[in-house]
Amino acid sequence: MRIALYQCPPLPLDPEANLERLRQRAAEAARRGARLLVTPEMFLSGYSIGLEAVRALAQPHDGDWAGRIAAIAREQGIALLYGYPERDAGGALFNSVQLIDAGGQRLGNYRKTHLFGELDRGMFSAGDDHFPLVELEGWKLGMLICYDVEFPENVRRLALAGADAVLVPTANMEPFDFVCDVLVRARAFENQCYLAYANYCGAEGEIRYCGLSSVSAPDGSLAAVCGREETLAFADLRRDLLERSRASITYLDDRRSELYGPLA
């Protein structure tokens, strides 16, 4: 399955412009054979926008944005994973991502569980213990957001549940290039799954984003890697590579979970 990552500067506080960007990139990605397009964290609203803006913009997972993105997915014939500020029925605010398939069906919604410093904690509640695993064109996909992937337990639990790939919209900033360069690639190898990491580039206020989006393969190779400029990057998730790598690298089978109880 071919996937695309959209690495771009944020357009804060302009959902209409971001919906149009999504439509254009979805059309381009579909023309080039992609079956899934992954965007950065909080793509529809911008990330570092403050609590009042989050309150003003947040929508439910089945709100107007979801309907309009479902229409884009159907129109272009491509699945879309997008980041957005979510408001639940009780009014709580979450940093969320949602996956909608090429038929416009909502496959899964995930709320960021590990909040990064006061930047996140000042805007959002942490998500509960809900790590959905969804199927898209025969591939089992998990979802995380940014800081979540820096906790090895998060990717491991998805891998143990059967994830073939973990999709990670992010807003990773300087000076944390190490996460982009090393950590996400290690997560793919140690869990024997693909890991797609879609980051911003450019700046948002005082924040400078790293770029360096990538798709890491389970054998340690890079199926796609970006620099620091706006780009639409492509990678092929290969079933033969996944199966061959899992046959030779047996971390999941060789675990001794009885030794790990104290870690929890």
Backbone torsions as a table, in degrees:
resi	resn	phi	psi	omega
1	MET	NA	126.3	177.3
2	ARG	-85.0	132.5	176.2
3	ILE	-122.3	158.5	177.7
4	ALA	-125.5	143.6	173.0
5	LEU	-113.6	131.7	175.7
6	TYR	-103.0	103.8	174.2
7	GLN	-94.3	123.0	-171.4
8	CYS	-152.7	159.9	169.1
9	PRO	-69.9	148.6	174.8
10	PRO	-70.1	149.6	169.0
11	LEU	-116.6	85.1	-173.5
12	PRO	-68.0	142.9	171.9
13	LEU	66.1	25.3	-178.5
14	ASP	-137.8	69.4	-179.1
15	PRO	-57.5	-35.7	-179.0
16	GLU	-62.7	-44.8	178.3
17	ALA	-64.9	-36.5	-180.0
18	ASN	-71.1	-35.0	174.0
19	LEU	-63.9	-38.8	177.7
20	GLU	-68.2	-41.2	175.0
21	ARG	-58.7	-42.4	-179.7
22	LEU	-62.0	-43.8	178.8
23	ARG	-59.8	-44.7	-178.6
24	GLN	-66.1	-44.4	-179.7
25	ARG	-69.9	-34.2	176.6
26	ALA	-62.4	-42.6	179.0
27	ALA	-62.9	-44.2	-179.9
28	GLU	-65.5	-45.3	-179.3
29	ALA	-61.7	-42.5	179.8
30	ALA	-64.8	-40.7	177.8
31	ARG	-59.3	-31.0	-177.5
32	ARG	-95.6	15.6	169.3
33	GLY	92.5	4.6	-178.9
34	ALA	-75.7	145.3	177.1
35	ARG	-105.5	-8.8	-178.4
36	LEU	-149.8	135.8	175.0
37	LEU	-118.6	128.8	-179.4
38	VAL	-112.8	129.2	179.4
39	THR	-110.0	168.8	179.8
40	PRO	-70.7	173.0	176.8
41	GLU	-59.2	136.9	177.1
42	MET	52.4	39.6	-174.6
43	PHE	-59.4	-40.9	-172.3
44	LEU	-70.6	-23.5	-173.0
45	SER	-120.7	-13.2	-163.9
46	GLY	87.4	156.9	-173.3
47	TYR	-95.2	-58.6	-174.1
48	SER	-88.8	72.8	-172.3
49	ILE	-114.4	-8.2	177.0
50	GLY	87.6	157.6	-173.2
51	LEU	-61.7	-43.9	-176.0
52	GLU	-63.2	-39.4	178.0
53	ALA	-68.0	-39.5	176.7
54	VAL	-60.4	-45.2	178.8
55	ARG	-59.4	-40.2	-176.6
56	ALA	-72.2	-32.2	-171.5
57	LEU	-98.5	-25.2	-170.7
58	ALA	-56.7	143.3	178.6
59	GLN	-132.6	158.6	172.9
60	PRO	-69.2	162.8	-176.5
61	HIS	-65.3	-19.4	178.7
62	ASP	-112.3	26.9	-177.2
63	GLY	-83.1	-162.6	-176.0
64	ASP	-60.7	-43.0	179.2
65	TRP	-58.3	-45.6	-178.5
66	ALA	-59.5	-41.2	179.0
67	GLY	-65.3	-40.2	-179.2
68	ARG	-71.5	-35.6	177.9
69	ILE	-72.2	-35.4	174.2
70	ALA	-59.7	-38.5	178.2
71	ALA	-65.5	-39.8	176.6
72	ILE	-63.1	-44.2	-179.9
73	ALA	-59.4	-45.1	179.4
74	ARG	-66.3	-43.0	-178.0
75	GLU	-61.6	-42.1	-174.9
76	GLN	-95.9	-11.4	178.8
77	GLY	68.7	44.2	-178.1
78	ILE	-146.3	142.7	175.1
79	ALA	-75.7	148.5	-175.5
80	LEU	-131.9	131.2	171.7
81	LEU	-114.5	119.3	-174.1
82	TYR	-132.3	148.4	177.0
83	GLY	-97.4	144.2	-176.4
84	TYR	-162.1	160.2	172.6
85	PRO	-84.0	125.5	-176.1
86	GLU	-108.5	139.6	171.2
87	ARG	-113.8	127.5	178.7
88	ASP	-87.7	-178.8	-174.7
89	ALA	-63.9	-25.0	178.9
90	GLY	-90.6	-0.7	178.5
91	GLY	94.9	-2.0	177.9
92	ALA	-69.0	148.5	-176.0
93	LEU	-109.8	136.3	-177.5
94	PHE	-134.0	149.9	170.0
95	ASN	-89.0	108.6	-167.3
96	SER	-127.6	162.0	168.1
97	VAL	-131.9	150.8	178.2
98	GLN	-135.7	141.0	178.0
99	LEU	-109.4	123.9	177.9
100	ILE	-120.0	132.0	-175.2
101	ASP	-83.9	178.6	-174.1
102	ALA	-67.8	-15.5	174.9
103	GLY	-91.4	1.1	179.5
104	GLY	87.5	10.3	179.4
105	GLN	-87.8	137.2	175.9
106	ARG	-78.2	116.0	-177.0
107	LEU	-91.0	-34.5	-176.9
108	GLY	-171.6	146.0	177.3
109	ASN	-126.3	134.1	-178.1
110	TYR	-130.1	137.0	178.7
111	ARG	-108.7	130.8	-178.6
112	LYS	-53.6	127.9	-174.7
113	THR	-98.7	-25.6	-177.5
114	HIS	-116.1	105.8	-174.6
115	LEU	-85.8	137.7	-174.8
116	PHE	-94.1	103.1	172.3
117	GLY	57.2	-163.5	-179.0
118	GLU	-70.7	-22.2	178.2
119	LEU	-58.3	-48.9	176.9
120	ASP	-77.0	-47.3	-173.2
121	ARG	-65.1	-24.7	177.8
122	GLY	-77.1	-9.2	-178.0
123	MET	-120.1	-29.8	-166.3
124	PHE	-130.1	157.5	163.0
125	SER	-89.8	152.7	176.8
126	ALA	-78.2	141.6	177.4
127	GLY	-68.3	154.7	178.0
128	ASP	-79.6	-174.8	-178.8
129	ASP	-76.9	73.8	-179.7
130	HIS	-137.7	103.9	-176.7
131	PHE	-121.0	78.7	-173.5
132	PRO	-65.1	143.1	172.5
133	LEU	-115.4	120.6	-175.0
134	VAL	-119.2	161.4	-180.0
135	GLU	-114.2	131.7	177.9
136	LEU	-134.1	114.2	177.8
137	GLU	51.5	41.7	176.1
138	GLY	85.9	-1.8	178.8
139	TRP	-104.5	132.1	176.9
140	LYS	-88.7	121.6	-171.6
141	LEU	-119.8	133.4	170.1
142	GLY	-107.4	163.9	-179.4
143	MET	-132.0	138.0	170.2
144	LEU	-136.3	171.4	177.9
145	ILE	-132.5	118.2	168.0
146	CYS	47.1	-108.6	-174.4
147	TYR	-55.6	-27.3	179.0
148	ASP	-53.6	-39.0	-173.6
149	VAL	-71.7	-15.1	-179.2
150	GLU	-80.3	-3.6	174.8
151	PHE	-104.8	112.1	-172.3
152	PRO	-59.3	-26.8	-178.6
153	GLU	-62.7	-31.7	-176.5
154	ASN	-66.8	-47.6	178.7
155	VAL	-69.6	-38.7	-178.9
156	ARG	-61.2	-41.7	-178.9
157	ARG	-65.3	-35.9	176.8
158	LEU	-69.1	-40.1	177.8
159	ALA	-62.9	-42.6	179.7
160	LEU	-66.7	-26.2	177.0
161	ALA	-80.3	-8.5	175.8
162	GLY	110.1	14.3	-178.3
163	ALA	-64.1	132.1	171.7
164	ASP	-87.2	-27.7	179.9
165	ALA	-149.9	147.6	176.0
166	VAL	-118.7	126.6	-177.5
167	LEU	-101.5	127.0	-171.3
168	VAL	-131.1	86.9	166.5
169	PRO	-62.9	138.4	-173.4
170	THR	-144.7	163.5	172.3
171	ALA	-134.5	59.3	-175.4
172	ASN	-82.4	136.5	-169.2
173	MET	-120.7	162.2	170.8
174	GLU	-62.2	141.1	11.1
175	PRO	-101.3	32.6	-171.9
176	PHE	-96.7	38.7	178.1
177	ASP	-57.9	-29.6	-178.8
178	PHE	-54.8	-37.9	179.9
179	VAL	-60.7	-46.1	180.0
180	CYS	-66.8	-43.4	-172.2
181	ASP	-75.8	-37.9	-167.7
182	VAL	-122.3	-52.7	-167.9
183	LEU	-63.4	-46.4	-176.1
184	VAL	-67.0	-32.7	177.0
185	ARG	-67.0	-39.8	176.7
186	ALA	-64.9	-38.1	178.9
187	ARG	-59.9	-41.6	179.0
188	ALA	-63.3	-44.9	-177.3
189	PHE	-67.4	-46.6	-174.6
190	GLU	-70.9	-19.3	-180.0
191	ASN	-110.6	1.1	176.4
192	GLN	51.6	56.2	175.4
193	CYS	-149.7	164.0	170.3
194	TYR	-75.8	151.8	175.3
195	LEU	-137.5	116.4	-179.2
196	ALA	-103.6	122.1	-170.6
197	TYR	-122.8	105.9	-174.5
198	ALA	-108.6	111.7	-172.4
199	ASN	-112.8	163.8	167.4
200	TYR	-78.4	162.3	165.2
201	CYS	-127.1	176.1	179.4
202	GLY	75.5	-153.2	-171.9
203	ALA	-131.5	158.1	173.5
204	GLU	-143.5	101.9	-171.8
205	GLY	63.0	-127.1	-179.7
206	GLU	-85.1	-7.6	-178.5
207	ILE	-83.0	133.4	171.1
208	ARG	-114.4	121.3	-176.2
209	TYR	-85.2	151.2	-173.5
210	CYS	-77.2	-28.1	-165.5
211	GLY	68.8	-134.9	174.1
212	LEU	58.7	33.3	174.0
213	SER	-60.5	155.9	-176.3
214	SER	-160.7	162.5	165.2
215	VAL	-122.4	112.6	-179.9
216	SER	-95.8	138.1	-179.1
217	ALA	-96.4	159.8	-177.9
218	PRO	-66.2	-18.6	179.0
219	ASP	-89.6	6.9	178.8
220	GLY	93.5	-5.9	178.9
221	SER	-82.7	167.7	176.7
222	LEU	-107.9	115.6	178.2
223	ALA	-77.8	-23.7	174.9
224	ALA	-158.5	145.8	175.2
225	VAL	-149.9	137.9	-177.8
226	CYS	-108.2	162.0	170.4
227	GLY	-89.3	-132.9	-176.0
228	ARG	-117.3	9.0	-178.7
229	GLU	-106.5	164.8	176.5
230	GLU	-61.4	133.5	-178.5
231	THR	-161.9	159.8	169.6
232	LEU	-113.7	111.4	-174.4
233	ALA	-106.8	150.4	-175.6
234	PHE	-126.3	147.5	176.0
235	ALA	-148.7	145.8	175.7
236	ASP	-100.9	119.5	171.7
237	LEU	-80.2	118.4	-173.0
238	ARG	-108.9	121.6	179.2
239	ARG	-64.9	-38.1	-178.4
240	ASP	-65.0	-40.7	178.1
241	LEU	-64.9	-43.1	-179.8
242	LEU	-59.9	-47.5	-177.6
243	GLU	-68.3	-39.4	179.0
244	ARG	-65.8	-41.6	179.7
245	SER	-66.3	-42.7	-179.7
246	ARG	-65.2	-28.8	178.4
247	ALA	-71.3	-28.0	-176.7
248	SER	-101.3	-27.1	179.5
249	ILE	-111.5	108.1	-167.4
250	THR	-113.1	40.0	179.8
251	TYR	-55.6	-45.1	-175.5
252	LEU	-67.0	-38.7	178.3
253	ASP	-71.2	-31.5	-173.8
254	ASP	-90.2	1.6	177.8
255	ARG	-60.0	146.9	171.8
256	ARG	-118.4	81.4	-172.4
257	SER	-62.2	-21.3	178.6
258	GLU	-67.1	-16.6	178.9
259	LEU	-87.7	-12.7	-167.3
260	TYR	-101.4	0.9	-177.1
261	GLY	-50.0	-47.2	-178.4
262	PRO	-59.3	-22.7	-179.0
263	LEU	-68.4	-21.9	-179.9
264	ALA	-96.6	NA	NA
